[in-house]
């Protein structure tokens, strides 16, 4: 089948700089994709890697793919391209094939309430108070909060977490995300701190991506969720039986995860990597499927971290025009 691929670059600055143990993220760049078949039917995709080297590699491939190309060539390339490019092409092909479904069959689904990333500055107390008031006034499921750790000395961070827990209701859930920023000793200290704390949902990517043995040992003590390890070692997506933080726009062909969630796979959590509206449609739809599965949990959608422009619309045509 002959297809035509159109590419359009985009860039935007995050509303706030995201600081982790791995550095700061201020801006996202990438490309929007519009794939057309011979009938004029469109499939939309997005290529927006975070790593700068992946950005350059994706650009080289897109320069080769731009224009007319066969479906066979696209399907063959998905397995060897960077994950962000494989996502964009796979997403566009899935839409052409109606794998999501028409509006009459349900179409694109809306994500459930997101986990909320707590600030690490002086506004934390005020933000937490505001969130708790909103939670008491809401009929939605219990609130899930997330805090980045592994940035400052551990004792300071333990004191911070202790103060947070003093104010949290029993049905609130707290996620700690280290972004590979801990060593084994530090991770085990956190495990000792949290072994009797039911409000801890999980400790996210506490150790280096390749320290699989350390991660397995830690997961015997407390819930551990993998994130970066799943991107660097895709085989772990099949073998890791505890929580997996899945970032579809970075990890490759989204049709694979779509099928898993449609079949009711357990212990997945969907997370944004700061996509435009085209990529967010996928994150939201997959999060809705996860929430309807056997282990529902709040997705990580980073509310408030992207500017409010048509670039983040749920209508792909408006996103395309805004780029």
VMD Tcl script that draws the C-alpha trace (Angstrom):
set ca {
  {0.00 0.00 0.00}
  {1.34 3.40 -1.00}
  {1.17 6.11 1.69}
  {2.21 9.73 1.91}
  {3.95 11.09 5.00}
  {3.91 14.78 5.92}
  {6.13 16.08 8.75}
  {5.93 19.37 10.63}
  {8.34 20.52 13.37}
  {7.17 21.92 16.70}
  {8.72 23.24 19.89}
  {7.41 24.60 23.17}
  {8.67 25.54 26.61}
  {7.24 23.87 29.68}
  {5.23 26.14 31.95}
  {7.67 25.19 34.73}
  {11.15 23.70 34.65}
  {11.03 20.05 35.74}
  {13.98 19.22 38.00}
  {15.02 15.62 38.65}
  {18.17 13.82 39.76}
  {19.04 13.54 36.05}
  {18.87 17.27 35.32}
  {16.30 19.84 34.26}
  {13.78 19.72 31.41}
  {12.72 23.12 30.08}
  {11.74 22.58 26.45}
  {10.38 19.94 24.09}
  {11.03 19.70 20.35}
  {9.83 17.24 17.77}
  {7.69 16.64 14.72}
  {4.03 16.08 14.03}
  {3.18 13.42 11.45}
  {0.24 13.18 9.06}
  {0.04 9.90 7.18}
  {-2.41 9.63 4.26}
  {-3.57 6.59 2.29}
  {-4.76 6.67 -1.32}
  {-8.35 7.42 -0.25}
  {-7.27 10.53 1.68}
  {-7.78 8.95 5.10}
  {-5.41 10.41 7.72}
  {-3.51 8.97 10.62}
  {-1.77 11.30 13.05}
  {1.48 10.76 14.91}
  {4.07 12.59 16.98}
  {7.82 12.20 17.31}
  {9.06 13.96 20.45}
  {12.09 12.32 22.11}
  {13.59 13.82 25.24}
  {17.19 12.79 24.58}
  {19.01 15.17 22.21}
  {20.87 12.34 20.44}
  {17.56 10.62 19.72}
  {16.28 13.94 18.35}
  {19.08 14.04 15.76}
  {18.62 10.37 14.83}
  {14.87 10.80 14.36}
  {15.46 13.82 12.15}
  {17.75 11.84 9.85}
  {15.16 9.08 9.45}
  {12.30 11.52 8.90}
  {14.23 13.24 6.11}
  {14.39 9.87 4.36}
  {10.76 8.96 5.03}
  {9.14 12.28 4.10}
  {6.93 11.95 1.02}
  {5.59 8.80 -0.62}
  {6.45 5.50 1.01}
  {5.02 1.99 1.21}
  {3.36 0.61 4.29}
  {5.70 -2.37 4.12}
  {8.71 -0.06 4.48}
  {7.16 1.67 7.50}
  {6.29 -1.59 9.25}
  {9.81 -2.90 8.63}
  {11.42 0.21 10.09}
  {9.41 0.34 13.32}
  {11.50 -2.39 14.96}
  {14.83 -0.62 14.36}
  {13.98 3.07 14.76}
  {14.30 5.03 18.03}
  {11.25 4.53 20.24}
  {9.90 8.04 19.68}
  {9.89 7.61 15.90}
  {8.39 4.12 16.12}
  {5.62 5.58 18.30}
  {4.80 8.32 15.77}
  {4.60 5.96 12.80}
  {2.78 3.21 14.75}
  {0.25 5.72 16.06}
  {-0.50 7.01 12.56}
  {-0.88 3.48 11.16}
  {-3.16 2.47 14.04}
  {-5.47 5.39 13.29}
  {-5.61 4.58 9.58}
  {-6.57 1.02 10.58}
  {-9.27 2.24 13.03}
  {-7.69 0.36 15.93}
  {-8.99 2.97 18.36}
  {-12.47 2.85 16.86}
  {-14.95 5.35 15.54}
  {-16.97 7.71 17.72}
  {-19.91 5.32 17.36}
  {-17.77 2.55 18.89}
  {-16.45 4.67 21.74}
  {-13.50 6.32 20.00}
  {-10.80 8.08 21.96}
  {-11.34 7.73 25.71}
  {-10.68 10.35 28.39}
  {-8.08 9.69 31.07}
  {-8.99 9.44 34.76}
  {-7.79 11.96 37.34}
  {-4.01 12.31 37.26}
  {-1.51 11.97 40.07}
  {-0.26 15.39 41.15}
  {3.42 16.28 41.27}
  {4.22 18.14 44.49}
  {6.52 21.19 44.39}
  {9.78 21.06 46.33}
  {9.86 24.75 47.19}
  {8.29 26.99 49.82}
  {4.87 26.72 48.18}
  {4.60 23.04 49.16}
  {2.59 23.62 52.36}
  {0.13 25.93 50.61}
  {-0.19 23.61 47.61}
  {-0.78 20.58 49.82}
  {-3.42 22.42 51.84}
  {-5.23 23.47 48.66}
  {-5.15 19.93 47.27}
  {-6.54 18.43 50.46}
  {-9.42 20.92 50.54}
  {-10.27 20.05 46.92}
  {-10.07 16.35 47.72}
  {-12.54 16.66 50.61}
  {-14.95 18.51 48.31}
  {-14.59 15.97 45.51}
  {-16.43 12.70 45.02}
  {-13.63 11.27 42.88}
  {-11.38 8.43 44.00}
  {-8.65 9.15 46.60}
  {-5.92 11.56 45.63}
  {-2.50 10.36 44.45}
  {0.53 12.58 45.01}
  {4.06 12.29 43.64}
  {7.34 13.70 44.92}
  {10.76 13.75 43.25}
  {13.59 12.54 45.52}
  {17.29 11.81 45.16}
  {18.01 15.50 44.63}
  {19.10 16.66 48.12}
  {20.70 14.86 51.12}
  {18.52 11.98 52.21}
  {17.87 13.24 55.73}
  {16.45 16.50 54.36}
  {14.22 14.55 52.01}
  {13.07 12.20 54.76}
  {12.11 15.21 56.87}
  {10.19 16.62 53.89}
  {8.32 13.34 53.36}
  {7.61 13.07 57.09}
  {5.99 16.50 57.08}
  {3.91 15.58 54.03}
  {2.68 12.34 55.60}
  {1.60 14.14 58.76}
  {-0.97 16.00 56.68}
  {-2.19 13.21 54.41}
  {-5.47 11.32 54.98}
  {-5.21 7.55 55.24}
  {-6.74 7.00 51.80}
  {-4.21 9.24 50.01}
  {-1.44 7.59 47.99}
  {2.13 8.88 47.72}
  {4.66 7.99 45.02}
  {8.35 8.75 45.41}
  {10.29 9.08 42.15}
  {14.10 8.91 42.36}
  {14.83 8.92 38.61}
  {17.77 6.49 39.22}
  {19.21 8.93 41.79}
  {19.77 6.52 44.73}
  {22.42 3.93 45.51}
  {21.50 0.60 47.15}
  {22.18 1.82 50.68}
  {19.99 4.91 50.23}
  {17.23 2.89 48.55}
  {17.21 0.39 51.42}
  {17.00 3.23 53.92}
  {13.86 4.44 52.14}
  {12.52 0.89 52.15}
  {13.01 0.67 55.93}
  {11.31 4.05 56.30}
  {8.27 2.93 54.29}
  {7.84 -0.78 55.07}
  {5.00 -0.06 57.49}
  {3.51 2.87 55.56}
  {0.36 1.84 53.62}
  {0.11 5.22 51.90}
  {3.25 4.55 49.84}
  {2.06 3.36 46.44}
  {5.57 2.72 45.14}
  {9.19 3.85 44.99}
  {9.82 4.71 41.35}
  {13.08 3.82 39.59}
  {15.23 4.12 42.75}
  {18.40 2.56 41.29}
  {20.42 2.72 38.08}
  {18.67 1.26 35.06}
  {21.10 -1.67 34.79}
  {21.00 -2.64 38.49}
  {18.32 -5.24 37.92}
  {19.42 -7.44 40.84}
  {19.26 -4.50 43.24}
  {15.82 -3.55 41.97}
  {14.54 -7.12 42.38}
  {15.88 -7.33 45.94}
  {14.34 -3.98 46.84}
  {10.97 -5.02 45.37}
  {10.84 -7.85 47.91}
  {10.60 -5.20 50.66}
  {8.37 -2.47 49.20}
  {6.52 -1.82 45.92}
  {9.01 -0.73 43.23}
  {7.97 0.70 39.87}
  {10.33 0.68 36.90}
  {10.50 3.62 34.51}
  {13.85 4.39 32.83}
  {14.87 0.71 33.04}
  {11.97 -0.20 30.76}
  {13.21 2.21 28.08}
  {16.83 1.05 28.22}
  {16.03 -2.64 28.68}
  {12.74 -3.34 26.83}
  {12.91 -7.05 27.76}
  {11.99 -6.03 31.33}
  {8.52 -5.09 30.06}
  {7.84 -8.83 29.82}
  {9.67 -10.02 32.94}
  {9.03 -7.31 35.57}
  {5.94 -8.45 37.47}
  {5.48 -5.36 39.66}
  {4.47 -1.87 38.56}
  {5.66 -0.55 35.20}
  {5.65 3.16 34.33}
  {4.86 3.12 30.62}
  {5.71 6.14 28.46}
  {4.17 5.24 25.09}
  {5.53 8.23 23.20}
  {9.11 7.16 23.99}
  {8.99 3.37 24.04}
  {7.94 2.46 20.49}
  {4.96 1.16 18.55}
  {1.87 1.96 20.69}
  {-0.16 -0.82 19.07}
  {1.64 -3.34 21.30}
  {0.68 -1.63 24.56}
  {-2.81 -0.97 23.21}
  {-3.32 -4.70 22.70}
  {-1.95 -5.54 26.16}
  {-4.32 -3.14 27.89}
  {-7.28 -4.26 25.81}
  {-6.53 -7.78 27.04}
  {-6.48 -6.61 30.68}
  {-2.80 -6.71 31.64}
  {-2.02 -5.79 35.29}
  {0.36 -3.36 37.01}
  {0.80 -0.72 34.34}
  {0.74 3.04 34.86}
  {0.59 5.48 31.95}
  {2.79 8.54 32.03}
  {3.21 11.59 29.84}
  {6.56 12.67 28.42}
  {5.18 16.15 27.72}
  {3.60 15.53 24.32}
  {1.47 17.76 22.13}
  {-2.25 17.05 21.85}
  {-1.59 14.35 19.24}
  {0.58 12.28 21.55}
  {-1.59 13.07 24.56}
  {-4.62 11.48 22.88}
  {-2.76 8.20 23.04}
  {-1.59 8.63 26.63}
  {-5.13 9.51 27.75}
  {-6.76 6.65 25.83}
  {-4.30 4.07 27.15}
  {-4.69 5.46 30.69}
  {-8.46 5.04 30.41}
  {-8.01 1.42 29.33}
  {-5.63 0.83 32.23}
  {-8.13 2.33 34.66}
  {-10.77 -0.08 33.42}
  {-8.43 -3.04 33.98}
  {-7.65 -5.23 36.99}
  {-5.22 -2.81 38.72}
  {-6.54 0.74 38.21}
  {-4.29 3.58 39.30}
  {-3.93 7.29 38.63}
  {-1.91 8.12 35.50}
  {0.92 10.64 35.47}
  {-0.29 13.42 33.17}
  {1.65 16.36 34.66}
  {-1.35 18.73 34.86}
  {-0.35 22.36 34.58}
  {3.12 21.73 33.15}
  {2.31 22.50 29.51}
  {1.17 25.91 28.20}
  {-2.50 26.34 27.31}
  {-2.41 26.66 23.50}
  {-4.06 24.82 20.56}
  {-0.84 22.76 20.35}
  {-2.33 20.65 23.15}
  {-5.84 20.35 21.71}
  {-7.50 16.93 21.45}
  {-8.25 17.77 17.80}
  {-5.17 16.78 15.74}
  {-6.00 19.25 12.99}
  {-5.82 22.15 15.44}
  {-2.53 20.80 16.78}
  {-1.14 20.61 13.23}
  {-2.19 24.18 12.48}
  {-0.69 25.45 15.75}
  {2.75 23.89 15.23}
}
mol new
graphics top color blue
foreach p $ca { graphics top sphere $p radius 0.5 }
foreach p [lrange $ca 0 end-1] q [lrange $ca 1 end] { graphics top cylinder $p $q radius 0.2 }
display resetview
